[in-house]
Amino acid sequence: MCGKKKDALKRSQEELGLPYDQKFLVGCRYNEQQKNILVNKAEEIGFDVLGFLPPDREIAEKNLAGESLLTLSPGNPARKAAEEMLGRILSQI
């Protein structure tokens, strides 16, 4: 996340006056070094990184075909990562 995007995200959150105690970012297509950079940048603006979605061919194919991502196969790594992130959110409710 570059400085401009980081600032724009923080400004948008402030302008909207979102009444949430926690704010999350989800990263995708980051290597291990980049993941650490995103985590640090997120912390600077008061966001937690909820998780990372791995690059996924099935998602690309469904997007191009106009198909719902709700039909991803159960063993799909990106789907598993998204389900883990959802579980993290639900465990805090």
Secondary structure, DSSP 4 states (H G I P E B T S, - for coil): --HHHHHHHHHHHHHHT---S--EEEEES--HHHHHHHHHHHHHTT-EEEEEEPP-HHHHHHHHHT--GGG--TT-HHHHHHHHHHHHHHTT-
